């Protein structure tokens, strides 16, 4: 393995992507599944696929992986059988090839009939089991599917590509007391005898044409809550061990959201029902058409026991997944290089919908400190990729579910929406959805639709943003009432060669002055001179442009004073800080300049600005983690001084009439004041009362912080207490808080205990391994222990977590990204040399580049940091 910054050659795709031959296409699937839930090992299945022959052919190739084929035949529709078992398997390409003998002419209608067995032991993908705690403490099982992106082939033989849409009829065979769910409503339910046991066969109605990755079904002992406030039934399902009343928030929000999207898109939701199901151990959510799957804590919200942050997170994911019912399900990308057409649009549509669903939540500002920053961060990495990224292999597809396909894409959509005007943009979106309903699209189809509605050449304007890696930063030079602006490509390590700096981006400069915002100033060329008032101006007003701005130190100091004087709106304060951090860490300015800017926010009262302040401080402290202890102590003292005044005035008493943003402000200030004696004492008192049985002693918004403070300054006794709380937790939010707290302890023995806990059967089965470990990436002993553990136990970890979307690959990414020194970079490089990293090679390269960027920053600014700390009394 070479240097990570030059390792992109190894990440490039094959000239020809691995897709199925175009000789046949499916038109309909008739599927039948019988899961063995009590044994929870496998299921029996059968598939009858109607095929249309497009080219004369003597073979049929379908996707199939980890399936035991019991019977197979191919025949002419209403005619003779022309092929039977055996078949040839290409495991590397995850295919099954069926030889037909004589050639079959184009236009012939065939059927492919199979019977098979499949495993239910896949980790959260395919058709898999999830544990449910029975009332007697006995574990029972439910089963559900997650096919995205390419796991349908693990469930039944299929044509597992987005463009190969077909209709589906699904039948589930299950015990009579179990609930069966599918994409569609139930067509029939009949009693049958299977293997000598009385069961039922539930058949669902025919689906519209759809891609295989959206096929969904579930079986289990489930509860349901329903609303009729939308024109079709909307329901939330959950396992029998959960409180179904906690699904009330989700079912009501889903109903309102579907109505909102019908109005926004002017396209009716086309299915006869909408089900949302909470699946134990599921991570995130999956937008299956008509049966959306969620991790339990995202769907079952106990409003009395859920923090404002978790409450908003649940709402955000619900609205995002329902946006997919239009973007992704009604209209689907042609292939996975167009993933952004699904995900970026769902992100944008979600944020747009919140403007009417809950405007007080200020979700665009949430995006400004979250997704927008994440997109800028990843796209400054040399191992990033374009929004439209060519992919050929399964391993490459899995690795593009990232901050480019979601968050950079969302930023680009927001840019074009602002440029065209929201009304014209929505008109174009409506035209796009109606024209391509039940079909597949490429990015050019979207540009054509927006051009149709606006009269603009959108494709020419936007192609640079979707087909090129990266984005620019704009340098500002001042001279006598004029500024010279110049764009160059921005890279996180500050090392951009001339051959990497050839792309010129179309930029809206959006200059903010005391007179308002000038939307007409643009920079399409390399350099331009413009007039601005010298007393006050700021570029990229509102930070809707996907670029950064480098001011002179004097102008940055002036803008800091402008921020304190109230001349900058919230989004501009956030952008000013995030740009200053990125440009300091990449070497275009000094760490002292950034630290001086941070000082002006000591009286700030806006939650979103404080989140960016803390993100900036965290980035600095993470880069300097492995420096002299005096530096980390000095930075902690600076942070305490910066936070103290506002934290004290806000306090941590939560009132009934506090809205979610006020609750989050109090919580984030408390969480970042843990070094203050008063806060530590308050946390100890609350924790002690909690241990004594007072469940309401700790406000839910600061429970995680109180647990973290208790573990950071405590011992095994506090660890044991939280472990007991985990075992008795009835609230999903409390359970998640306990799990995410263990890694806060810096005690070596407790770190070792956390590492072992992360791979226990229960934690692996519930997909909690990564959640337990993330807190260890926040402190020096944890970072070092995690990396040593990964090196020592890598085979065991990989076997336990498996591969696929997330899993082991995401853990490697988190562990490696937490390191910061050149020596650690070399150690990572040596460790992975010669290993098969195909399933996470892009993540690994990105993470190694992060290490180098931090190491370079510290080496450049080590002396400047020490001088600033000394000068400001923190040495």
C-alpha positions in Angstrom: 0.0 0.0 0.0 1.5 3.3 -1.0 1.2 6.8 0.5 -2.5 7.5 1.1 -2.4 10.8 -0.8 -1.2 9.0 -3.9 -3.2 5.8 -3.4 -6.0 7.0 -5.6 -4.7 4.9 -8.5 -5.6 1.8 -6.5 -9.1 3.2 -5.9 -9.9 3.8 -9.6 -12.6 1.6 -11.2 -12.2 -1.0 -13.9 -12.8 0.2 -17.4 -16.0 -1.9 -17.5 -18.3 -2.0 -14.6 -19.6 -5.4 -13.4 -23.2 -5.4 -14.7 -25.3 -8.2 -16.0 -25.5 -9.0 -19.7 -28.3 -7.1 -21.5 -29.6 -10.2 -23.3 -32.7 -10.6 -21.1 -34.7 -8.5 -18.7 -37.2 -9.3 -15.9 -40.7 -8.1 -16.1 -42.3 -9.8 -13.0 -41.2 -11.8 -9.9 -43.5 -14.2 -8.0 -41.7 -14.8 -4.7 -42.4 -17.1 -1.8 -40.5 -17.2 1.6 -40.8 -19.3 4.7 -38.5 -18.2 7.4 -37.7 -20.6 10.3 -37.9 -18.1 13.1 -37.5 -20.3 16.1 -34.4 -22.0 14.7 -33.5 -18.6 13.2 -30.9 -20.1 10.9 -32.3 -20.2 7.4 -35.4 -19.9 5.3 -36.9 -21.7 2.3 -37.7 -19.6 -0.8 -38.9 -19.9 -4.3 -38.9 -17.4 -7.2 -40.7 -17.5 -10.5 -39.3 -14.7 -12.7 -40.9 -13.7 -16.0 -38.3 -12.8 -18.6 -38.2 -11.0 -21.9 -35.4 -12.0 -24.3 -33.8 -8.9 -25.8 -31.0 -10.5 -27.8 -30.6 -14.0 -29.2 -29.0 -15.9 -26.4 -27.9 -19.3 -25.1 -27.5 -18.3 -21.4 -29.1 -16.3 -18.6 -27.1 -14.6 -15.9 -28.6 -13.5 -12.6 -27.2 -12.2 -9.3 -27.1 -14.8 -6.5 -24.9 -15.0 -3.4 -24.9 -17.4 -0.4 -28.0 -19.2 -1.7 -28.3 -23.0 -1.9 -30.2 -23.7 -5.1 -32.5 -26.8 -4.6 -34.3 -26.7 -8.0 -34.0 -24.7 -11.1 -35.7 -24.7 -14.5 -36.0 -22.3 -17.4 -38.9 -22.6 -19.8 -40.7 -20.9 -22.6 -43.8 -19.1 -21.2 -46.7 -21.5 -21.6 -44.3 -23.9 -23.4 -41.4 -26.4 -22.9 -38.7 -26.5 -20.3 -35.4 -25.6 -21.9 -32.9 -25.8 -19.0 -32.6 -27.3 -15.5 -30.0 -27.6 -12.8 -27.0 -27.6 -12.4 -25.8 -24.0 -12.9 -22.4 -22.3 -12.8 -21.6 -19.8 -10.0 -19.2 -16.9 -10.3 -18.8 -16.1 -6.6 -16.5 -13.1 -7.2 -19.0 -11.4 -9.3 -21.9 -12.7 -7.2 -23.6 -14.3 -10.2 -25.3 -17.5 -11.3 -25.1 -18.5 -15.0 -27.6 -20.8 -16.6 -26.8 -22.5 -19.9 -29.8 -22.8 -22.2 -28.2 -25.1 -24.9 -29.8 -23.9 -28.2 -30.1 -20.2 -28.8 -33.3 -18.5 -27.8 -34.5 -15.8 -30.2 -35.1 -12.2 -29.2 -38.7 -11.5 -28.3 -39.2 -14.9 -26.7 -41.0 -14.8 -23.3 -39.3 -17.1 -20.8 -39.6 -18.0 -17.1 -36.9 -18.8 -14.6 -38.1 -20.9 -11.7 -36.0 -21.6 -8.6 -36.3 -23.1 -5.2 -33.6 -22.3 -2.7 -32.5 -22.0 0.9 -30.9 -18.8 2.3 -29.2 -17.8 5.5 -30.8 -15.5 8.1 -27.5 -14.9 9.8 -26.3 -11.9 7.7 -25.4 -8.9 9.8 -28.3 -6.4 9.3 -28.5 -7.0 5.5 -30.4 -9.3 3.2 -33.2 -11.2 4.9 -32.0 -11.6 8.5 -33.1 -12.2 12.1 -33.2 -9.7 15.0 -33.5 -10.6 18.7 -36.6 -9.7 20.7 -36.7 -10.0 24.5 -39.8 -12.0 25.5 -41.7 -11.2 28.8 -40.1 -14.2 30.4 -36.6 -13.1 29.4 -36.4 -15.6 26.6 -35.1 -14.4 23.3 -37.4 -14.8 20.3 -36.8 -13.6 16.8 -38.3 -11.3 14.1 -37.1 -11.2 10.5 -36.9 -8.4 8.1 -35.1 -7.3 4.9 -32.5 -4.7 4.0 -31.5 -5.0 0.3 -29.7 -1.7 -0.4 -27.5 -1.5 -2.2 -26.8 -5.0 -3.5 -28.0 -7.5 -0.9 -31.2 -8.6 -2.7 -29.0 -11.3 -4.3 -28.5 -12.8 -0.9 -32.3 -13.2 -0.5 -33.4 -14.6 -3.9 -31.9 -15.0 -7.4 -32.6 -11.7 -9.1 -31.4 -9.0 -11.5 -30.0 -6.8 -8.8 -29.5 -3.5 -10.6 -31.6 -0.4 -10.2 -32.5 0.0 -13.9 -33.9 -3.6 -14.1 -37.2 -2.7 -12.6 -40.0 -5.2 -12.5 -43.3 -5.8 -10.6 -43.3 -8.2 -7.6 -45.8 -10.4 -5.9 -44.6 -11.7 -2.5 -46.0 -14.5 -0.3 -44.8 -15.1 3.2 -45.5 -18.3 5.1 -45.4 -17.9 8.9 -46.9 -19.1 12.2 -50.6 -18.0 12.5 -49.9 -15.7 15.4 -47.2 -13.6 13.6 -47.6 -10.5 11.6 -46.5 -10.4 8.0 -45.6 -7.2 6.2 -44.6 -6.3 2.7 -44.3 -3.3 0.3 -48.0 -3.6 -0.5 -51.2 -4.3 1.4 -52.5 -7.9 1.8 -54.3 -9.5 -1.1 -55.1 -12.8 0.6 -54.4 -14.9 3.7 -55.0 -18.6 3.7 -54.4 -21.4 6.2 -51.9 -24.1 5.1 -49.9 -27.0 6.5 -46.2 -26.8 6.1 -43.9 -29.5 7.4 -46.7 -30.9 9.4 -47.4 -27.5 11.1 -50.4 -25.3 10.8 -49.3 -22.0 9.3 -50.7 -19.2 7.2 -49.7 -18.0 3.7 -50.0 -14.2 3.3 -49.9 -12.8 -0.2 -49.4 -9.1 -0.9 -50.8 -7.2 -3.9 -48.8 -6.5 -7.0 -46.2 -3.7 -6.7 -45.6 -1.0 -9.2 -42.4 -1.4 -11.2 -39.5 -1.1 -8.8 -35.9 -1.9 -8.3 -34.8 -5.0 -6.4 -33.1 -3.0 -3.6 -36.6 -1.7 -2.6 -38.2 -5.1 -2.1 -39.2 -5.4 1.5 -40.9 -7.8 3.9 -41.0 -8.7 7.6 -42.3 -11.4 9.9 -42.6 -11.2 13.7 -44.7 -10.9 16.8 -45.5 -7.2 16.2 -47.6 -4.4 17.7 -49.1 -1.6 15.6 -50.3 2.0 16.0 -52.2 3.6 13.2 -53.6 6.9 12.0 -56.1 7.7 9.4 -55.2 11.4 9.1 -53.6 10.8 5.7 -55.7 9.6 2.8 -54.2 6.1 3.1 -53.4 4.2 6.3 -50.1 5.1 8.0 -48.9 2.7 10.6 -45.9 2.1 12.9 -44.9 -1.5 13.8 -42.6 -2.6 16.6 -41.6 -5.8 18.4 -43.7 -7.1 21.2 -41.1 -6.1 23.8 -41.5 -2.4 23.1 -44.1 0.2 24.0 -46.0 0.8 20.8 -47.4 4.1 22.2 -43.9 5.4 21.7 -44.6 5.2 17.9 -47.2 8.0 18.2 -44.8 10.8 17.3 -43.6 8.9 14.2 -47.0 7.9 12.9 -48.3 11.5 13.3 -45.2 13.1 11.7 -45.3 10.5 8.9 -48.9 11.4 8.1 -48.2 15.1 8.0 -45.0 14.6 5.9 -46.7 12.5 3.2 -49.3 15.2 2.8 -46.6 17.9 2.7 -44.6 16.0 0.0 -47.7 15.4 -2.1 -48.3 19.2 -2.1 -44.6 20.1 -2.8 -44.1 17.5 -5.6 -47.6 17.6 -7.0 -47.4 13.8 -7.3 -49.7 11.6 -5.2 -48.2 8.9 -3.0 -49.1 5.9 -5.2 -49.3 3.0 -2.7 -52.4 1.9 -0.7 -50.6 2.2 2.7 -47.4 3.4 4.4 -45.9 1.2 7.1 -42.9 2.1 9.2 -41.2 -0.7 11.2 -38.8 -0.5 14.1 -36.2 -3.3 13.8 -34.0 -4.3 16.7 -30.3 -3.8 15.9 -31.0 -1.8 12.7 -28.7 1.2 12.1 -30.3 4.3 10.5 -33.2 3.6 8.2 -34.0 2.2 4.8 -36.6 3.7 2.4 -38.3 0.5 1.2 -41.4 1.5 -0.7 -44.4 1.3 1.5 -42.5 -0.5 4.3 -39.7 1.8 5.7 -37.3 0.2 8.2 -35.8 2.1 11.1 -33.5 1.5 14.0 -35.8 1.3 17.0 -34.7 4.6 18.7 -35.4 6.5 15.5 -39.1 5.4 15.4 -40.1 4.7 19.0 -39.8 8.0 20.8 -40.7 8.3 24.4 -41.2 12.0 24.6 -40.6 12.0 28.4 -37.4 10.1 28.1 -35.9 11.4 24.9 -33.5 14.4 24.6 -34.2 17.3 22.3 -31.3 16.2 20.1 -32.5 12.6 19.8 -36.1 13.8 19.2 -35.0 16.0 16.3 -32.8 13.3 15.0 -35.7 10.8 14.9 -37.9 13.4 13.1 -35.2 14.2 10.6 -34.7 10.6 9.6 -38.4 9.9 9.3 -38.9 12.9 6.9 -35.8 12.0 4.9 -37.0 8.4 4.3 -40.4 9.6 3.3 -38.9 12.0 0.8 -37.4 8.8 -0.8 -40.8 7.6 -1.6 -40.6 10.1 -4.4 -36.9 10.5 -5.0 -35.6 7.0 -5.3 -38.8 4.9 -5.3 -41.1 6.6 -7.9 -38.0 7.8 -9.8 -34.8 5.8 -9.4 -31.2 6.5 -10.5 -30.1 4.4 -13.5 -27.1 3.0 -11.7 -25.3 3.6 -8.4 -23.1 6.4 -9.8 -26.3 8.4 -9.6 -26.9 7.7 -5.9 -26.8 11.4 -5.2 -30.1 11.7 -7.2 -31.7 9.7 -4.4 -29.8 10.8 -1.3 -29.0 14.4 -1.9 -32.5 15.1 -3.0 -33.9 13.4 0.0 -31.7 15.5 2.2 -32.8 18.7 0.4 -36.4 17.8 0.3 -36.4 16.9 4.0 -34.9 20.3 4.9 -37.3 22.1 2.7 -40.2 20.3 4.2 -39.2 21.3 7.7 -39.8 24.9 6.7 -43.6 24.1 7.0 -43.5 21.1 9.2 -41.7 22.8 12.1 -40.1 26.1 11.2 -39.0 26.8 14.8 -36.6 23.9 14.6 -34.3 25.9 12.2 -33.3 22.8 10.3 -31.3 24.7 7.7 -29.0 26.0 10.5 -28.8 22.4 11.8 -27.5 21.5 8.3 -25.1 24.5 8.3 -23.3 23.1 11.4 -23.7 19.4 10.4 -24.1 18.1 6.9 -22.8 21.1 5.1 -19.5 21.0 7.1 -19.2 17.3 6.7 -19.5 17.6 2.9 -16.8 20.4 2.8 -14.6 18.3 5.1 -14.6 15.1 3.1 -14.4 16.9 -0.3 -11.2 18.6 0.8 -9.6 15.1 1.1 -7.5 13.9 -1.8 -9.2 10.5 -1.6 -12.7 12.1 -2.1 -14.8 11.4 -5.2 -17.1 13.3 -7.5 -20.8 13.5 -6.7 -21.4 11.5 -9.9 -18.8 8.8 -9.2 -18.2 5.9 -11.6 -18.5 2.6 -9.8 -18.0 -0.9 -11.0 -17.7 -3.2 -8.1 -19.9 -3.9 -5.0 -17.1 -2.8 -2.7 -17.0 0.6 -4.5 -20.8 1.0 -4.3 -20.8 0.4 -0.6 -18.2 3.2 0.0 -20.1 6.0 -1.7 -22.8 6.2 0.9 -21.0 9.1 2.4 -20.9 12.9 2.9 -20.4 13.5 -0.8 -23.4 11.6 -2.0 -25.6 13.1 0.8 -24.2 16.4 2.0 -22.2 17.9 -0.8 -25.0 16.9 -3.2 -27.5 18.6 -0.9 -25.4 21.8 -0.9 -25.2 21.7 -4.7 -29.0 21.3 -5.0 -29.5 24.2 -2.6 -27.1 26.3 -4.7 -29.1 25.7 -7.9 -32.4 26.2 -6.1 -31.2 29.6 -4.9 -29.9 30.5 -8.3 -33.1 29.5 -10.2 -35.4 30.6 -7.5 -37.3 28.1 -5.4 -40.5 28.4 -7.4 -38.9 27.6 -10.7 -36.8 24.9 -9.1 -39.8 23.1 -7.6 -41.6 23.4 -11.0 -38.6 21.6 -12.6 -38.6 18.9 -9.9 -42.3 18.3 -10.5 -41.7 18.0 -14.2 -38.9 15.5 -13.5 -40.9 13.3 -11.3 -43.9 13.2 -13.6 -41.9 12.6 -16.8 -39.8 9.8 -15.3 -42.4 8.2 -12.9 -41.6 4.4 -12.4 -38.5 4.8 -14.5 -34.8 5.4 -14.1 -32.8 8.6 -14.7 -29.3 10.0 -15.0 -28.2 13.4 -13.7 -28.7 14.9 -17.2 -32.4 14.1 -16.9 -32.6 16.3 -13.8 -30.7 19.1 -15.5 -33.0 18.9 -18.5 -36.1 19.2 -16.3 -34.7 22.2 -14.5 -33.8 23.8 -17.8 -37.3 23.2 -19.1 -38.8 25.0 -16.1 -36.3 27.9 -15.8 -35.1 28.5 -19.4 -31.5 28.3 -18.1 -28.8 26.0 -19.4 -28.6 24.2 -16.0 -26.5 21.3 -17.3 -23.6 23.6 -18.4 -23.8 25.5 -15.1 -23.8 22.5 -12.8 -21.7 19.8 -14.5 -18.5 21.1 -12.9 -20.0 20.6 -9.5 -21.2 17.0 -10.0 -18.4 15.6 -12.2 -15.3 17.1 -10.5 -13.8 16.2 -7.2 -13.3 19.1 -4.7 -14.2 22.8 -4.4 -12.4 26.1 -4.3 -11.4 28.6 -1.7 -11.4 32.3 -2.6 -8.5 34.5 -1.5 -9.3 38.1 -0.8 -6.7 40.9 -1.3 -7.6 44.5 -0.4 -6.5 47.6 -2.1 -8.1 51.1 -1.8 -11.8 50.2 -1.7 -11.5 47.3 -4.0 -10.8 43.6 -3.5 -9.1 41.1 -5.7 -10.7 37.7 -5.4 -8.9 34.6 -6.7 -10.1 31.0 -6.7 -7.9 27.9 -6.2 -8.8 24.3 -5.2 -8.9 23.7 -1.5 -7.2 20.6 0.0 -7.2 19.8 3.7 -3.4 19.5 3.8 -2.8 22.7 1.9 -0.7 20.9 -0.7 -2.3 21.5 -4.1 -0.1 21.0 -7.2 -0.8 23.0 -10.4 -2.1 19.9 -12.1 -4.7 19.5 -9.3 -5.8 23.1 -9.7 -7.1 23.3 -13.2 -10.9 23.4 -12.6 -12.6 26.8 -12.4 -15.9 26.7 -10.6 -18.9 29.0 -11.2 -19.3 30.9 -7.9 -21.9 33.3 -6.6 -19.9 35.6 -4.4 -23.0 36.9 -2.6 -21.4 39.9 -0.8 -22.9 41.0 2.5 -22.6 44.7 3.4 -24.5 47.1 5.7 -26.8 47.6 2.7 -27.8 44.0 2.4 -26.7 41.2 0.1 -25.5 41.7 -3.5 -26.6 38.5 -5.4 -25.3 39.6 -8.7 -21.5 39.3 -8.2 -20.0 36.1 -9.6 -16.6 34.6 -10.1 -16.4 32.2 -13.0 -12.8 33.0 -13.9 -9.6 32.6 -11.9 -9.3 36.2 -10.7 -11.5 39.3 -10.6 -11.5 42.8 -9.0 -14.7 44.1 -7.5 -15.7 47.2 -5.5 -16.8 46.7 -1.9 -17.2 49.1 1.1 -14.0 49.0 3.1 -15.7 49.3 6.5 -17.8 46.1 6.4 -18.2 43.3 3.8 -18.3 39.5 3.8 -18.4 37.0 1.0 -20.6 33.9 0.6 -23.5 35.5 2.6 -25.6 32.8 4.2 -23.0 30.2 3.2 -25.1 28.7 0.5 -22.1 28.5 -1.8 -19.9 25.4 -1.6 -16.5 27.1 -1.1 -14.4 28.7 1.5 -13.0 32.3 1.8 -9.6 33.3 3.0 -9.4 36.9 4.3 -6.3 38.7 5.5 -5.7 38.4 9.2 -6.7 42.1 9.6 -10.0 41.6 7.8 -10.7 38.4 9.8 -10.1 40.3 13.0 -12.5 43.0 11.8 -15.2 40.4 10.9 -14.8 38.9 14.3 -15.7 42.3 15.8 -18.5 42.7 13.3 -19.9 39.3 14.5 -19.7 40.5 18.1 -21.4 43.8 17.1 -24.4 41.8 15.6 -23.7 42.6 12.0 -23.4 38.9 11.0 -26.4 36.6 10.8 -26.1 33.1 12.4 -25.2 31.3 9.2 -22.4 33.8 8.5 -21.0 33.4 12.0 -20.9 29.6 11.5 -19.3 30.0 8.1 -16.7 32.4 9.3 -15.6 30.0 12.0 -15.6 26.9 9.8 -13.7 28.6 7.1 -11.1 29.9 9.6 -10.7 26.5 11.0 -10.2 24.8 7.6 -7.8 27.5 6.4 -5.7 27.4 9.5 -5.5 23.6 9.6 -4.4 23.5 6.0 -1.7 26.1 6.5 -3.2 29.1 4.8 -3.3 31.0 8.1 -1.9 30.5 11.6 -3.4 28.8 14.6 -3.0 32.0 16.6 -5.3 33.8 14.1 -8.0 31.1 14.6 -7.7 31.2 18.4 -8.0 35.0 18.4 -11.2 34.7 16.4 -12.7 32.2 18.8 -12.2 34.7 21.7 -14.8 37.0 20.3 -17.6 34.5 20.8 -17.5 34.5 24.6 -20.8 36.3 24.8 -22.6 34.4 22.0 -26.1 33.1 22.8 -27.0 31.2 19.7 -27.0 27.4 19.9 -25.9 26.8 16.4 -23.0 29.2 16.6 -21.9 27.5 19.8 -22.0 24.1 18.2 -19.6 25.4 15.6 -17.4 27.0 18.3 -17.2 23.6 20.0 -16.6 21.8 16.7 -13.7 24.1 16.1 -12.2 23.6 19.5 -12.6 19.9 19.2 -10.8 19.8 15.9 -7.9 21.8 17.4 -7.6 19.6 20.5 -7.8 16.4 18.4 -4.9 17.5 16.2 -2.9 18.4 19.3 -3.9 15.3 21.3 -0.4 13.7 21.2 1.5 16.9 21.9 2.9 17.9 25.3 0.3 17.7 28.1 0.9 21.4 28.8 -0.7 22.2 25.4 -3.8 20.1 26.1 -4.1 21.7 29.5 -3.7 25.2 28.1 -6.4 24.5 25.5 -8.8 23.2 28.1 -8.2 26.3 30.2 -8.9 28.5 27.2 -12.1 26.6 26.5 -13.2 27.0 30.1 -12.7 30.8 29.9 -14.5 31.0 26.6 -17.5 29.1 27.8 -17.8 30.2 31.4 -19.7 33.4 31.1 -22.5 32.2 28.9 -22.7 28.7 30.5 -23.2 30.3 33.9 -25.9 32.7 32.7 -27.8 29.9 30.9 -27.4 27.3 33.6 -28.8 23.7 33.4 -32.3 24.1 34.8 -34.7 23.0 32.1 -38.1 24.7 32.1 -41.3 23.2 30.7 -41.7 26.0 28.1 -38.1 25.6 26.8 -38.3 24.8 23.1 -36.0 22.2 21.5 -33.3 24.8 20.5 -33.2 26.3 24.1 -32.9 22.8 25.5 -30.1 21.9 23.2 -28.3 25.2 24.0 -28.4 24.4 27.8 -27.3 20.9 27.1 -24.3 21.7 24.9 -23.1 24.4 27.3 -23.3 21.9 30.2 -21.6 19.2 28.2 -18.7 21.5 27.5 -18.3 22.8 31.0 -17.3 19.5 32.6 -14.0 20.8 33.8 -15.7 23.4 36.0 -15.8 22.4 39.7 -19.4 23.6 40.0 -20.5 21.6 37.0 -18.7 18.5 38.2 -20.3 18.7 41.6 -23.7 19.2 40.1 -23.1 16.2 37.8 -22.0 14.1 40.8 -25.0 15.0 42.8 -27.4 14.2 40.0 -25.6 10.9 39.3 -25.7 9.9 43.0 -29.5 10.6 43.1 -29.9 8.6 39.9 -28.1 5.7 41.5 -30.4 6.0 44.6 -33.4 5.3 42.4 -34.5 8.8 41.3 -34.9 8.4 37.6 -35.7 12.0 37.1 -32.7 13.4 38.9 -30.9 13.9 35.6 -32.7 15.9 32.9 -32.8 13.8 29.7 -31.0 16.5 27.8 -27.8 16.2 29.9 -28.0 12.5 30.9 -25.2 11.7 28.5 -23.0 14.5 29.8 -23.6 13.5 33.5 -22.7 9.9 32.7 -19.6 11.1 30.8 -18.4 13.3 33.7 -19.1 10.5 36.2 -17.0 8.0 34.1 -14.2 10.5 33.3 -13.7 11.4 37.0 -14.9 8.1 38.5 -13.9 4.5 38.8 -15.3 1.0 38.3 -18.1 1.8 40.6 -19.6 4.3 38.2 -19.0 2.0 35.3 -20.8 -0.8 37.1 -23.7 1.5 37.9 -24.2 2.5 34.3 -23.9 -1.1 33.2 -26.7 -2.0 35.6 -28.7 1.0 34.3 -28.2 -0.5 30.8 -29.6 -3.9 31.8 -32.8 -2.3 33.3 -33.3 0.5 30.8 -36.9 0.6 29.5 -36.3 3.6 27.3 -34.4 3.3 24.1 -32.8 6.7 24.6 -31.5 5.7 28.0 -30.1 2.4 26.6 -28.3 4.3 23.8 -26.9 6.8 26.3 -25.5 4.0 28.5 -23.9 2.3 25.6 -22.3 5.5 24.2 -21.0 6.4 27.7 -18.7 3.4 28.5 -15.9 4.7 26.4 -15.7 8.0 28.3 -13.5 6.4 31.0 -9.8 6.9 30.5 -8.9 4.2 33.0 -6.9 1.5 31.2 -8.7 -1.4 32.9 -12.1 0.1 32.0 -11.0 0.8 28.5 -10.1 -2.9 28.2 -13.5 -3.8 29.6 -15.3 -1.6 27.0 -13.3 -3.2 24.2 -14.3 -6.7 25.3 -18.0 -5.6 25.8 -18.1 -4.3 22.3 -17.7 -7.8 20.8 -20.1 -9.7 23.1 -22.9 -11.6 21.3 -25.6 -9.2 22.4 -23.8 -6.0 21.3 -22.8 -7.6 17.9 -26.4 -8.9 17.4 -27.8 -5.4 18.1 -25.2 -3.6 16.0 -24.0 -1.6 18.9 -20.2 -2.4 18.6 -19.3 0.9 16.9 -21.6 2.9 19.2 -19.8 1.6 22.3 -16.4 2.4 20.9 -16.9 5.9 19.5 -16.4 7.6 22.8 -12.9 6.1 23.0 -11.9 8.1 19.9 -12.4 11.3 22.0 -9.4 11.0 24.3 -5.8 10.0 24.1 -5.8 6.8 26.0 -8.8 5.6 24.1 -7.4 6.5 20.7 -4.2 4.5 21.5 -6.0 1.6 23.0 -8.4 1.3 20.1 -5.7 1.3 17.5 -3.7 -1.4 19.4 -6.8 -3.4 19.8 -7.7 -3.2 16.1 -4.2 -4.4 15.2 -4.2 -7.3 17.7 -7.8 -8.5 17.2 -8.5 -7.5 13.6 -9.5 -11.0 12.4 -11.9 -11.5 15.3 -13.4 -8.0 14.8 -13.7 -8.5 11.0 -15.4 -11.9 11.5 -17.8 -10.5 14.1 -18.9 -7.4 12.2 -18.7 -8.6 8.6 -18.7 -6.5 5.5 -21.3 -4.6 3.7 -22.7 -1.1 4.1 -21.0 0.2 7.2 -19.9 -2.6 9.6 -16.1 -3.4 9.8 -15.3 -0.7 7.2 -16.8 2.1 9.3 -15.0 0.9 12.4 -11.7 1.0 10.6 -12.5 4.5 9.4 -13.4 5.7 12.9 -10.3 4.2 14.6 -7.8 5.4 12.0 -9.2 8.9 11.7 -8.7 9.4 15.4 -4.9 9.2 15.1 -2.9 12.3 14.5 0.9 11.9 14.3 3.3 11.0 11.5 4.5 8.0 13.4 0.9 6.7 13.7 0.4 7.3 10.0 3.5 5.1 9.2 2.2 2.5 11.6 -1.2 2.4 9.9 0.5 2.1 6.5 2.7 -0.8 7.7 -0.3 -2.6 9.3 -2.5 -2.6 6.2 0.3 -3.2 3.7 -0.5 -6.4 1.9 -4.0 -6.9 3.4 -7.1 -7.2 1.3 -8.7 -3.8 1.9 -11.0 -3.8 -1.1 -14.2 -3.4 1.0 -12.8 -0.3 2.7 -9.9 1.0 0.6 -11.4 4.4 0.0 -12.3 4.9 3.7 -8.8 3.9 4.6 -7.2 6.3 2.2 -9.4 9.1 3.4 -8.6 8.3 7.1 -4.9 8.2 6.5 -5.0 11.6 4.7 -6.7 13.0 7.8 -3.8 11.8 10.0 -1.3 13.4 7.7 -3.3 16.7 7.6 -3.3 16.8 11.4 0.4 15.9 11.6 1.3 18.6 9.1 -0.8 21.2 11.0 0.9 20.5 14.3 4.4 20.5 12.8 3.7 23.9 11.1 2.1 25.6 14.0 3.7 24.0 17.0 5.7 27.0 18.0 2.8 29.4 17.1 0.5 27.4 19.4 2.9 27.5 22.3 3.6 31.2 21.9 -0.2 32.0 21.8 -0.9 30.0 24.9 2.0 31.7 26.8 1.0 35.2 25.6 -2.6 34.6 26.7 -1.8 33.1 30.1 -2.5 29.5 29.3 1.0 28.1 29.3 
